[in-house]
């Protein structure tokens, strides 16, 4: 990625910040979702085991179980990705990347503001249009 302007740099840094700040929260959320899906799976398996279901009910329960298992697999795949990324993220978090990223974002926003509000104070010729007006 080539950064060609300040907005691209800010967007990139904000994404990095969000990535590092949210990795633990994302993992907790996915673990909760996984726990709930496993509970749904167990409920459906007990329904099959303990209930006297007719053919239509069996098919309906099977379809629900299939859906739950697919959703569970998707959550587990996301957790695998998070667990692969987490050691990498932890090294940077320990080195203070979150604070450094915040500082850099603030510095770029200040730089952007300064560049947008540039003023010039003439040294010799005082009546220039671009001259910063003195407060009297």
C-alpha positions as CSV (number, residue, x, y, z in Angstrom):
1,X,0.0,0.0,0.0
2,X,1.3,3.4,-1.0
3,X,0.2,6.3,1.2
4,X,-0.3,9.3,-0.9
5,X,-2.1,11.7,1.5
6,X,-2.8,12.3,5.1
7,X,-6.3,10.9,5.0
8,X,-5.0,7.5,3.8
9,X,-2.5,7.5,6.6
10,X,-5.1,8.4,9.2
11,X,-7.5,5.7,7.8
12,X,-4.7,3.1,8.0
13,X,-3.7,4.0,11.5
14,X,-7.3,4.0,12.7
15,X,-7.7,0.5,11.3
16,X,-4.5,-0.7,13.0
17,X,-5.7,0.8,16.2
18,X,-9.1,-0.8,15.9
19,X,-7.4,-4.2,15.1
20,X,-5.2,-4.1,18.2
21,X,-7.8,-2.7,20.6
22,X,-10.5,-5.2,19.6
23,X,-8.7,-8.5,19.2
24,X,-9.3,-9.6,22.8
25,X,-12.9,-8.4,22.7
26,X,-13.5,-10.3,19.3
27,X,-12.1,-13.5,20.8
28,X,-14.4,-13.2,23.8
29,X,-17.4,-12.6,21.6
30,X,-16.6,-15.6,19.4
31,X,-16.0,-17.8,22.4
32,X,-19.5,-16.8,23.7
33,X,-21.1,-17.5,20.3
34,X,-19.3,-20.9,20.2
35,X,-20.6,-21.8,23.7
36,X,-24.1,-20.8,22.6
37,X,-24.0,-22.8,19.4
38,X,-22.7,-25.9,21.3
39,X,-25.6,-25.5,23.6
40,X,-28.0,-25.4,20.7
41,X,-26.3,-28.5,19.2
42,X,-26.7,-30.3,22.5
43,X,-30.3,-29.3,22.8
44,X,-31.1,-30.7,19.3
45,X,-29.2,-33.9,20.0
46,X,-31.2,-34.4,23.2
47,X,-34.4,-33.7,21.2
48,X,-33.4,-36.5,18.8
49,X,-32.4,-38.9,21.6
50,X,-35.2,-38.4,24.0
51,X,-38.3,-37.5,22.0
52,X,-40.6,-39.6,19.9
53,X,-40.4,-37.7,16.7
54,X,-42.4,-38.5,13.5
55,X,-40.6,-38.3,10.1
56,X,-41.4,-34.6,9.5
57,X,-40.2,-33.6,13.0
58,X,-37.0,-35.7,12.5
59,X,-36.3,-33.9,9.2
60,X,-37.0,-30.5,10.7
61,X,-34.7,-31.2,13.7
62,X,-32.0,-32.6,11.4
63,X,-32.1,-29.4,9.3
64,X,-31.9,-27.2,12.4
65,X,-28.9,-29.3,13.6
66,X,-27.2,-29.0,10.2
67,X,-27.6,-25.2,10.3
68,X,-26.3,-25.0,13.9
69,X,-23.3,-27.2,13.0
70,X,-22.4,-25.0,9.9
71,X,-22.7,-21.8,12.0
72,X,-20.5,-23.5,14.7
73,X,-17.9,-24.4,12.1
74,X,-17.8,-20.8,10.9
75,X,-17.3,-19.5,14.4
76,X,-14.5,-22.0,15.0
77,X,-12.8,-21.0,11.8
78,X,-12.9,-17.4,12.9
79,X,-11.5,-18.3,16.3
80,X,-8.7,-20.2,14.6
81,X,-7.8,-17.1,12.7
82,X,-7.9,-15.0,15.8
83,X,-5.7,-17.5,17.7
84,X,-3.2,-17.4,14.8
85,X,-3.0,-13.6,14.8
86,X,-3.0,-13.1,18.6
87,X,0.7,-13.9,19.3
88,X,1.7,-11.4,16.6
89,X,-0.7,-8.8,18.0
90,X,0.4,-9.4,21.6
91,X,4.1,-8.7,20.8
92,X,3.1,-5.3,19.4
93,X,0.7,-4.5,22.2
94,X,3.4,-5.2,24.8
95,X,5.7,-2.8,22.9
96,X,3.1,-0.1,23.2
97,X,1.8,0.1,19.7
98,X,-1.7,1.2,20.9
99,X,-0.3,4.3,22.6
100,X,2.1,5.0,19.8
101,X,-0.7,4.7,17.2
102,X,-2.9,7.1,19.2
103,X,-0.1,9.6,19.4
104,X,0.6,9.3,15.7
105,X,-3.0,9.8,14.8
106,X,-3.2,12.9,17.0
107,X,0.0,14.2,15.5
108,X,-1.2,13.7,11.9
109,X,-4.6,15.4,12.8
110,X,-2.6,18.4,14.3
111,X,-0.4,18.5,11.2
112,X,-3.5,18.5,8.9
113,X,-5.1,21.3,10.9
114,X,-1.9,23.3,10.8
115,X,-1.6,22.9,7.1
116,X,-5.2,23.8,6.5
117,X,-4.9,27.0,8.6
118,X,-1.5,28.2,7.5
119,X,-0.8,31.9,8.0
120,X,2.2,33.9,7.1
121,X,3.7,36.8,9.0
122,X,5.7,39.0,6.7
123,X,9.1,40.2,7.8
124,X,9.5,43.3,5.8
125,X,6.4,44.0,3.5
126,X,3.6,44.4,6.0
127,X,0.6,45.1,3.7
128,X,0.5,41.8,1.8
129,X,-2.9,40.1,1.3
130,X,-1.5,36.8,2.6
131,X,-0.3,38.5,5.8
132,X,-1.5,37.3,9.1
133,X,-3.6,40.0,10.7
134,X,-2.5,41.2,14.1
135,X,-5.1,41.2,16.8
136,X,-5.3,44.8,18.2
